[in-house]
């Protein structure tokens, strides 16, 4: 009988774990400019979408944060042309690499088995057939083009057509092939998904194994909750496949829970230049708030849906990443050709220069030629950032 000797668990310092996470997310080392926006999407595995647009929409901010001033039109084309990506439910509504279509079959099956959305169709067979017939006849269409998204009331009072097409999206009978004017464009799978990927042949176990492995690679290192949350899996789904995922158990200094890392992340120590940039609150580096606090010692909350008098850091406060740390935040806005820092705060006086650098780069990216600091955590911070802006 062969005795298998268990391998010792790898131990990582808190700093090593932080650097592994930064590299895995594309913020440490030379940016992959040859891979471009598509390379970023493939590397991250999911790019979250959101309706809020301040500097730009979140799915545009994600590649910008890693690659620099990529043209916004270039970003959109990279996502949506040549059947490269699709939109579906991952961490939330996300742009996903088209090669992951087969691995979301488990979610499509689960939605189908549930039998309905939270919006109820009055006549499911008639309504879904009408949508499919229109798409077959007329090609990709928005819900407005299909017959209207609303019944004329509140935004959530969807029309029968909108409910039907979203049900078909949930179950994979239609695909969101792009966003046009922020509206989903729906198409038939046989037109939107390459033939070799157009199947639901993989069982749930294989789908989950792939998504856990993908999340572990995209995070570099993470706990059960971190990795499961990346694609909104349940803890028991993670448990069922972790041993087959290829991820390696690790212990991280200061982390109270077990963790796993990708072998690629552990193969070589993270080295290279750190990116200085502003992050979307929906960036996958910081979208998990408990993980952000654990790795960076930085508490961040999105306050867009908090009543204005109760906001602490502003409507769309963007964390400042510099030197591999989160060193502050700023709530930006545009007034004509001026980028306004409506409110900013720094973790230390040394963060004034990187904040100024990040604001300058962001301003140039969105076509602003002036920057104004409107309010800061203290007059000294406002003066320091303004002074640094003057010499850039």
Long-range contacts (C-beta under 8 A, 24 or more apart in sequence): 9-249, 9-250, 9-251, 10-248, 10-249, 10-250, 10-251, 10-261, 10-266, 11-250, 11-251, 11-252, 11-253, 12-221, 12-250, 12-251, 12-252, 12-253, 12-261, 13-252, 13-253, 14-252, 14-253, 14-254, 14-255, 14-295, 16-269, 16-270, 17-220, 17-221, 17-252, 17-253, 17-255, 17-259, 17-295, 18-295, 18-296, 18-324, 19-269, 19-270, 19-324, 20-220, 20-221, 20-261, 20-265, 20-266, 20-270, 21-219, 21-220, 21-221, 21-222, 21-285, 21-295, 22-220, 22-270, 22-274, 22-285, 22-324, 23-220, 23-265, 23-270, 23-272, 24-217, 24-218, 24-219, 24-220, 24-221, 24-262, 24-265, 25-66, 25-218, 25-219, 25-220, 25-284, 25-285, 26-66, 27-65, 27-66, 27-274, 27-275, 27-277, 27-285, 27-321, 27-324, 28-270, 28-271, 28-272, 28-273, 28-274, 28-275, 28-324, 29-270, 29-271, 29-272, 29-273, 30-272, 30-273, 31-66, 31-67, 31-68, 31-275, 32-67, 33-67, 36-63, 36-67, 36-70, 36-74, 36-78, 37-63, 37-67, 37-70, 37-74, 37-75, 37-78, 37-79, 38-78, 38-79, 38-84, 40-66, 40-67, 41-78, 41-79, 41-84, 41-85, 41-95, 41-96, 41-97, 42-97, 42-99, 43-218, 44-218, 44-284, 45-90, 45-96, 45-97, 45-100, 45-214, 45-215, 45-217, 45-218, 45-230, 45-231, 46-90, 46-91, 46-94, 46-95, 46-96, 46-218, 46-230, 46-231, 46-284, 47-79, 47-94, 47-95, 47-96, 47-284, 48-90, 48-91, 48-92, 48-93, 48-94, 48-282, 48-283, 48-284, 48-287, 49-87, 49-92, 49-93, 49-94, 49-95, 49-179, 50-92, 50-280, 50-282, 51-182, 52-304, 52-316, 54-315, 54-316, 54-332, 54-333, 54-334, 55-278, 55-318, 55-332, 55-334, 55-339, 55-362, 55-365, 55-366, 56-365, 56-366, 57-182, 58-280, 58-281, 58-282, 58-283, 59-95, 61-278, 61-279, 61-280, 61-283, 62-280, 62-283, 62-284, 64-277, 64-365, 65-275, 65-277, 65-278, 65-279, 65-280, 65-283, 65-321, 66-275, 66-277, 68-361, 68-365, 69-361, 69-364, 69-365, 76-179, 79-178, 80-177, 80-178, 80-179, 83-177, 83-192, 83-193, 83-194, 86-175, 86-176, 86-177, 86-192, 86-193, 87-176, 87-179, 87-184, 88-169, 88-176, 89-170, 89-232, 90-230, 90-231, 90-232, 91-229, 91-230, 91-231, 91-232, 91-284, 91-287, 92-232, 92-282, 98-193, 98-194, 98-197, 99-197, 100-210, 100-214, 101-193, 101-197, 101-198, 102-197, 102-199, 102-200, 102-201, 102-202, 102-207, 103-202, 103-206, 103-207, 103-210, 103-211, 103-214, 104-172, 104-207, 105-172, 105-199, 105-200, 105-201, 105-202, 105-204, 105-207, 106-202, 106-203, 106-204, 106-207, 106-208, 107-207, 108-170, 108-171, 108-172, 108-200, 109-200, 109-204, 111-170, 111-171, 112-170, 112-171, 112-172, 116-167, 117-163, 117-166, 117-167, 117-170, 119-158, 119-163, 119-166, 120-163, 121-160, 121-163, 121-164, 121-167, 122-160, 123-160, 124-164, 124-167, 127-160, 127-161, 127-163, 127-164, 128-164, 128-167, 128-168, 128-173, 130-161, 130-164, 131-161, 131-164, 131-165, 131-168, 131-174, 131-186, 132-168, 132-173, 132-174, 132-188, 135-174, 135-186, 135-187, 135-188, 136-188, 139-187, 139-191, 140-177, 140-178, 140-185, 140-186, 140-187, 140-191, 140-192, 141-185, 141-186, 142-180, 142-183, 142-184, 142-185, 142-186, 143-183, 143-184, 143-186, 144-183, 146-186, 172-200, 205-240, 205-241, 208-233, 208-237, 208-238, 208-240, 208-241, 209-241, 209-244, 209-245, 212-237, 212-238, 212-241, 212-242, 212-245, 212-247, 213-245, 213-246, 213-247, 213-262, 216-245, 216-246, 216-247, 216-260, 216-261, 216-262, 217-262, 217-264, 217-265, 218-284, 220-261, 220-262, 220-265, 221-250, 221-252, 221-259, 221-260, 221-261, 221-262, 221-265, 222-259, 222-260, 222-261, 222-291, 223-255, 223-257, 223-258, 223-259, 223-260, 223-291, 224-257, 224-258, 224-260, 225-257, 225-290, 225-291, 226-259, 226-288, 226-291, 227-260, 229-288, 230-284, 230-288, 254-294, 255-294, 274-321, 274-322, 274-323, 274-324, 275-321, 276-320, 276-321, 276-322, 276-323, 276-354, 276-357, 276-358, 276-361, 277-320, 277-321, 277-322, 277-358, 277-361, 278-318, 278-319, 278-320, 278-321, 278-330, 278-332, 278-358, 278-359, 278-362, 279-318, 279-319, 279-320, 279-321, 280-318, 281-316, 281-317, 281-318, 281-319, 285-321, 286-319, 286-326, 292-326, 296-325, 296-326, 298-325, 298-326, 298-347, 300-326, 300-329, 313-343, 313-345, 314-342, 314-343, 315-342, 317-343, 320-346, 320-351, 320-354, 320-355, 320-358, 322-351, 322-354, 322-355, 322-357, 322-358, 323-354, 327-351, 327-354, 327-355, 328-355, 330-355, 330-358, 330-359, 332-359, 332-362, 334-366, 334-368, 337-367, 337-368, 337-369, 337-370, 338-368, 338-369, 338-370, 338-371, 338-372, 339-363, 339-366, 339-368, 339-370, 339-371, 339-372, 340-371, 340-372, 340-374, 341-371, 341-372, 341-373, 341-374, 341-375, 341-376, 341-385, 342-374, 342-375, 343-374, 343-375, 343-376, 344-373, 344-375, 344-376, 344-377, 344-381, 344-382, 344-385, 345-376, 345-377, 345-381, 346-376, 346-377, 346-381, 346-384, 346-385, 349-380, 349-381, 349-384, 352-381, 352-384, 352-385, 352-387, 352-388, 353-388, 355-385, 355-388, 356-385, 356-388, 356-389, 356-392, 357-388, 357-392, 359-385, 359-389, 360-389, 360-392
